[in-house]
Structures are given as structure tokens and as C-alpha cells.
Amino acid sequence: MRKPNIMVVEDEAVVAADIQDCLKRLGYTVTGLAKSADEAERRVNESQPDLILMDIRLNGPTDGVEAASRIRQHFDVPVVFLTAHADEATLHRAKLTAPFGYILKPFDEREIHTTIEVALYRHAAEAKIKRLEAWLAAVLQSIGDAVVATDQWGLITFLNASAATFSGWTLSDAIGKPLTDVFPLLDEVSRTPADVPIAKIIQEETILNWRTPLLLPSKQGSEIPVDYTAGPIRDAEKSVSGIVWVFRNIAERKKAEEERVRLIQELQGALAKVKTLSGLLPICASCKKIRDDQGY
């Protein structure tokens, strides 16, 4: 198993050497040492560390907080801050960089080991979640049905490319809008606004399969016949936090159904004509053959 590579950013040589020796004893590989923020930014790309131990107070115009912020913008590397003391304003700035931990000076090996292992585990878990989110987003964007997510009050939090095409709304314009504004569904017969049972789905925590055709007017003025399925979205505590809606364009299905009805009607008409015709034909009662005008 590969040893994690750790980069140390510390401007005091004695402290940096002490940290390096400690990391080696703990089984880590020290992949680089830097004394300033600028040097740290240069070395990250060269050494490709798995984690950075960053002193908050560094000599020079840029401190460790600013360096961590810059590194976060360009590299996916977790940062653990080293600090002996810091004022509230500096600590607040440090929090904004989403660090993976703090180690207070003076420190011991157990503290360093625990903090690094937790940080590496957390970073790996977050990377896995990001990959799953990217995969899910790609799937949602590629499917032909319109997928919309709303919160528990019916305000839109997400829509995929098909939903944008169906409605004529972009994601940026639709975010935070009521579902009924972006998807103003109409009853196909009466053309009155259709009921959207948000409260029912949230309260009963049920999946709703709506198969009665509805009309969806778009911003451009066109109308699409649709039906939909809606179900609750649950958070980590299994509580319902929203609803996912899947709208299907049923124009082709309606066209096929109309064609089927037309063919059935034509077949029924043809059968009626055959029955009428058979009643006029002179059929021999014994041989069941049709007679001509001479009785043959």
C-alpha cells in the first residue's frame, strides 16, 4: 500500500525539520518542504501531495490562509492548518477555506497522526461523493424525460436539459421559482390549471403516477401533452426534504392511440359492410356457394 505524501509549509526551519522527522516516524512520505506561500503554490504542482500541513503565520506578504485559498482554487488537495495562536479574524478567514483540520503547536505525534488520517479519510469520502454526483448529473442531463426537483414548498432546486426544453426556462431562471410557474400544467379538456398535489406527496410520503394527459404550455407559446410521476426526496435523516418530478412527452403515445382508435373504427365499418353484403348475396343453403343470376 502506498504511503500518503505529505507536504509541509513552515517558515521556521527547526519546526519544519521536527515535523518532517515526526511524519517519517509515522510512516508518511514528506514530498516537499516550503517556507512561503508562493513557494508552496509552486511546489504543489510538482510534488502532487495527498495532504498539506500549512502553518497559518508565514513570513512574507501572503499568509497560510491565503495560500490555502489559492491552492483550493486550482488543486484538489486537503489542507490541515498548523497554528500556535491566531486572532478571531484570522481563524474566521481560515474557516472560509474549508480546512480539513487544525493542529495546535506544540503538538505530539498522536495528534498529528489522528488529524492526518481523519483528513485523508474525509477527503477520499468527499471525492467519492463528487464522482457520484457528477455521474448522476450526467445521467439526469442525458435522459429524454424532463426531471425537476423541488423543495418541500414546491420551489425548484434543479431541472435537467429536457425540462429546460419542455418549459422554455433555463436552470438559472427557474431556480427558486414555484413549480407551477415553470410548469403551468393545464387540464387537457377544460384547459383550466391542473392540481399539483405537493402537500399530498410531502405529507403522505407517497409516489404519484399521474396518467391523465395534461398540457404543458412553454414560454414560447407551444403546448406539449404530458403525464408525470412524482415522489418524495429524503435527506440523510430519512425526512422528506423535497419532491422529484418526471414529466414525459406523450405526444407520440397519443398519436399512436389515436391511430389505433381510427383503425378499429375502420375495421368495424368494414365488418359492418361485409355483413350487409353477405345478406344480399344469393347463397345456396345446401352447398353454401353463391348462385349467379341464372341460379347456377
C-alpha positions as CSV (number, residue, x, y, z in Angstrom):
1,M,0.0,0.0,0.0
2,R,1.4,3.4,-1.0
3,K,2.3,5.8,1.8
4,P,0.5,9.1,1.7
5,N,2.6,12.0,0.5
6,I,2.6,15.0,2.9
7,M,3.8,18.5,2.0
8,V,4.9,20.8,4.8
9,V,4.7,24.6,4.6
10,E,6.6,26.1,7.6
11,D,8.9,29.1,7.6
12,E,10.8,28.1,10.8
13,A,13.5,25.6,9.8
14,V,13.7,23.9,13.2
15,V,10.0,23.3,13.4
16,A,9.9,22.1,9.7
17,A,12.6,19.6,10.4
18,D,10.8,18.4,13.6
19,I,7.6,17.9,11.6
20,Q,9.4,16.1,8.8
21,D,11.0,13.6,11.3
22,C,7.7,13.1,13.0
23,L,5.9,12.3,9.7
24,K,8.6,9.8,8.7
25,R,8.3,8.0,12.0
26,L,4.5,7.8,11.4
27,G,5.1,6.2,8.1
28,Y,4.3,9.1,5.8
29,T,6.4,10.3,2.9
30,V,7.4,14.0,3.0
31,T,7.1,15.0,-0.6
32,G,8.1,18.6,-0.2
33,L,9.0,21.5,2.1
34,A,8.1,25.1,1.5
35,K,8.9,28.2,3.5
36,S,6.4,30.7,1.9
37,A,3.0,30.8,0.4
38,D,4.4,31.4,-3.1
39,E,6.8,28.5,-2.8
40,A,4.0,26.3,-1.6
41,E,1.9,27.1,-4.6
42,R,4.8,26.3,-7.0
43,R,5.6,23.0,-5.2
44,V,2.1,21.6,-5.1
45,N,2.0,21.0,-8.8
46,E,5.5,19.5,-8.8
47,S,5.2,17.2,-5.8
48,Q,1.5,16.2,-6.1
49,P,0.9,15.8,-2.3
50,D,-2.0,13.9,-0.8
51,L,-2.2,16.5,2.0
52,I,-0.6,19.8,3.0
53,L,0.3,20.8,6.6
54,M,0.2,24.6,6.4
55,D,1.4,27.0,9.0
56,I,-1.1,29.9,9.3
57,R,1.6,32.5,10.0
58,L,4.2,32.7,7.3
59,N,6.9,35.3,6.5
60,G,6.1,37.4,3.5
61,P,3.0,39.3,2.2
62,T,0.9,36.2,2.0
63,D,0.0,34.0,5.0
64,G,-1.1,30.4,5.1
65,V,-4.8,31.2,4.9
66,E,-4.4,33.0,1.6
67,A,-2.1,30.3,0.3
68,A,-4.7,27.6,1.2
69,S,-7.4,29.6,-0.6
70,R,-5.3,29.8,-3.8
71,I,-4.4,26.1,-3.7
72,R,-8.0,25.2,-3.2
73,Q,-8.9,27.1,-6.3
74,H,-6.5,25.1,-8.5
75,F,-5.8,21.8,-6.8
76,D,-7.9,19.2,-5.0
77,V,-5.6,18.8,-2.1
78,P,-6.8,18.8,1.6
79,V,-5.1,21.3,3.9
80,V,-4.5,21.0,7.6
81,F,-3.5,24.2,9.4
82,L,-0.7,24.4,11.9
83,T,-1.0,27.3,14.4
84,A,0.3,28.3,17.8
85,H,-2.1,31.2,18.1
86,A,-4.4,33.2,15.9
87,D,-6.8,36.1,16.3
88,E,-10.5,35.6,15.7
89,A,-10.4,37.4,12.3
90,T,-7.7,35.0,11.1
91,L,-9.5,32.0,12.3
92,H,-12.6,33.1,10.6
93,R,-10.7,33.5,7.3
94,A,-9.2,30.1,7.8
95,K,-12.7,28.5,8.2
96,L,-13.7,30.0,4.8
97,T,-11.1,27.9,3.1
98,A,-12.8,24.7,4.4
99,P,-9.7,23.2,6.0
100,F,-9.6,19.5,6.9
101,G,-8.3,20.2,10.4
102,Y,-6.2,22.2,12.8
103,I,-3.1,21.2,14.7
104,L,-2.1,23.4,17.6
105,K,1.5,24.0,18.5
106,P,3.2,22.4,20.4
107,F,1.8,19.1,19.1
108,D,2.5,15.5,19.6
109,E,2.8,12.6,17.2
110,R,-0.6,11.1,18.2
111,E,-2.4,14.4,17.4
112,I,-0.6,14.7,14.0
113,H,-1.4,11.1,13.1
114,T,-5.1,11.3,14.1
115,T,-5.6,14.6,12.3
116,I,-3.9,13.5,9.1
117,E,-5.8,10.2,9.0
118,V,-9.2,11.8,9.6
119,A,-8.4,14.4,6.9
120,L,-7.3,11.9,4.3
121,Y,-10.4,9.7,5.0
122,R,-12.7,12.7,4.8
123,H,-11.1,13.9,1.5
124,A,-11.5,10.4,0.0
125,A,-15.1,10.2,1.1
126,E,-15.9,13.7,-0.4
127,A,-14.1,12.8,-3.6
128,K,-16.3,9.7,-3.9
129,I,-19.4,11.7,-3.4
130,K,-18.3,14.2,-6.0
131,R,-17.8,11.4,-8.5
132,L,-21.2,10.0,-7.8
133,E,-22.8,13.5,-8.1
134,A,-21.1,14.0,-11.4
135,W,-22.2,10.6,-12.7
136,L,-25.8,11.3,-11.5
137,A,-25.8,14.7,-13.1
138,A,-24.6,13.3,-16.4
139,V,-27.4,10.6,-16.3
140,L,-30.1,13.2,-15.5
141,Q,-28.9,15.5,-18.2
142,S,-28.8,12.8,-20.9
143,I,-32.3,11.3,-20.4
144,G,-35.2,12.4,-22.6
145,D,-37.8,12.9,-19.8
146,A,-38.0,16.2,-18.0
147,V,-36.6,15.8,-14.5
148,V,-37.4,18.6,-11.9
149,A,-36.5,18.7,-8.2
150,T,-38.4,21.0,-5.8
151,D,-38.1,21.6,-2.1
152,Q,-40.9,20.8,0.3
153,W,-42.7,24.1,-0.6
154,G,-42.6,23.4,-4.3
155,L,-39.8,25.8,-5.2
156,I,-37.5,24.5,-8.0
157,T,-34.0,23.4,-7.0
158,F,-32.9,21.6,-10.1
159,L,-34.1,20.8,-13.7
160,N,-32.3,18.9,-16.4
161,A,-31.8,19.8,-20.1
162,S,-35.0,18.1,-21.2
163,A,-37.0,20.1,-18.5
164,A,-35.5,23.3,-19.8
165,T,-36.5,22.3,-23.4
166,F,-40.0,21.3,-22.4
167,S,-40.7,24.5,-20.4
168,G,-38.5,27.1,-22.2
169,W,-36.9,28.0,-18.8
170,T,-33.2,27.9,-18.1
171,L,-31.9,26.5,-14.9
172,S,-30.7,29.8,-13.6
173,D,-34.0,31.5,-14.3
174,A,-36.1,28.6,-12.8
175,I,-34.1,28.1,-9.5
176,G,-36.3,29.3,-6.6
177,K,-39.4,29.7,-8.7
178,P,-42.6,27.8,-7.9
179,L,-43.1,24.6,-9.9
180,T,-46.5,25.9,-11.1
181,D,-44.8,29.0,-12.7
182,V,-42.3,27.0,-14.7
183,F,-44.6,24.0,-15.4
184,P,-48.1,25.6,-15.6
185,L,-50.0,22.3,-16.3
186,L,-53.5,22.6,-17.8
187,D,-56.3,20.1,-17.9
188,E,-56.5,18.8,-21.5
189,V,-60.3,19.1,-21.8
190,S,-61.2,22.2,-19.7
191,R,-57.8,24.0,-20.1
192,T,-58.1,25.0,-16.5
193,P,-55.0,24.9,-14.2
194,A,-54.4,21.3,-13.1
195,D,-54.0,20.5,-9.4
196,V,-50.4,19.9,-8.4
197,P,-50.6,17.8,-5.2
198,I,-47.4,19.0,-3.5
199,A,-48.8,18.8,0.0
200,K,-50.2,15.3,-0.6
201,I,-46.8,13.9,-1.7
202,I,-45.0,15.5,1.2
203,Q,-47.5,14.6,3.9
204,E,-48.3,11.1,2.8
205,E,-44.7,10.4,1.5
206,T,-46.2,8.6,-1.5
207,I,-45.3,8.2,-5.1
208,L,-47.8,9.6,-7.5
209,N,-48.2,8.3,-11.1
210,W,-50.4,10.8,-13.0
211,R,-51.5,9.2,-16.2
212,T,-54.4,11.5,-17.2
213,P,-53.0,13.6,-20.1
214,L,-52.2,17.2,-19.3
215,L,-51.0,20.1,-21.4
216,L,-47.7,21.9,-20.7
217,P,-47.6,25.5,-22.2
218,S,-44.0,26.6,-22.8
219,K,-42.7,30.2,-22.6
220,Q,-42.5,30.2,-26.4
221,G,-46.3,29.5,-26.6
222,S,-46.2,25.9,-27.8
223,E,-48.0,23.1,-25.9
224,I,-46.8,19.6,-25.1
225,P,-49.1,16.8,-23.9
226,V,-47.5,15.3,-20.8
227,D,-48.1,13.0,-17.8
228,Y,-45.8,12.7,-14.8
229,T,-44.5,10.7,-11.9
230,A,-43.6,12.5,-8.6
231,G,-42.1,11.1,-5.4
232,P,-40.5,12.4,-2.2
233,I,-36.8,13.2,-1.8
234,R,-35.4,12.1,1.5
235,D,-32.4,13.6,3.3
236,A,-29.7,11.7,5.4
237,E,-32.2,11.5,8.4
238,K,-34.8,9.9,6.1
239,S,-37.0,13.0,6.4
240,V,-38.8,14.3,3.3
241,S,-37.0,17.4,2.1
242,G,-38.5,17.8,-1.4
243,I,-40.0,16.2,-4.5
244,V,-38.6,14.8,-7.7
245,W,-40.9,15.2,-10.7
246,V,-40.5,13.3,-14.0
247,F,-42.6,14.7,-16.9
248,R,-43.0,12.6,-20.1
249,N,-43.8,14.0,-23.5
250,I,-46.7,11.7,-24.6
251,A,-47.4,13.2,-28.0
252,E,-46.2,10.1,-29.8
253,R,-48.2,7.8,-27.5
254,K,-51.3,9.9,-28.0
255,K,-50.7,9.8,-31.8
256,A,-50.4,6.0,-31.6
257,E,-53.6,5.7,-29.5
258,E,-55.5,7.9,-31.9
259,E,-54.2,5.8,-34.9
260,R,-55.3,2.6,-33.1
261,V,-58.8,4.1,-32.5
262,R,-59.0,5.1,-36.1
263,L,-58.0,1.6,-37.3
264,I,-60.5,-0.1,-35.0
265,Q,-63.3,2.2,-36.3
266,E,-62.3,1.4,-39.9
267,L,-62.3,-2.3,-39.2
268,Q,-65.7,-2.1,-37.5
269,G,-67.0,-0.2,-40.5
270,A,-65.6,-2.8,-42.9
271,L,-67.1,-5.7,-40.9
272,A,-70.5,-4.0,-41.0
273,K,-70.3,-3.7,-44.8
274,V,-69.3,-7.3,-45.1
275,K,-72.3,-8.3,-43.0
276,T,-74.6,-6.2,-45.2
277,L,-73.1,-7.5,-48.4
278,S,-73.4,-11.1,-47.2
279,G,-77.1,-10.6,-46.6
280,L,-77.6,-9.6,-50.2
281,L,-75.7,-12.4,-51.8
282,P,-77.7,-15.5,-53.0
283,I,-76.0,-18.3,-51.2
284,C,-77.1,-21.9,-51.7
285,A,-78.5,-23.3,-48.5
286,S,-77.0,-26.8,-49.1
287,C,-73.6,-26.2,-50.8
288,K,-73.0,-22.7,-49.4
289,K,-71.9,-21.5,-52.8
290,I,-73.0,-18.2,-54.3
291,R,-75.6,-18.5,-57.2
292,D,-75.5,-16.4,-60.3
293,D,-78.4,-14.7,-62.0
294,Q,-79.4,-18.0,-63.7
295,G,-79.5,-19.9,-60.4
296,Y,-76.3,-21.7,-61.0
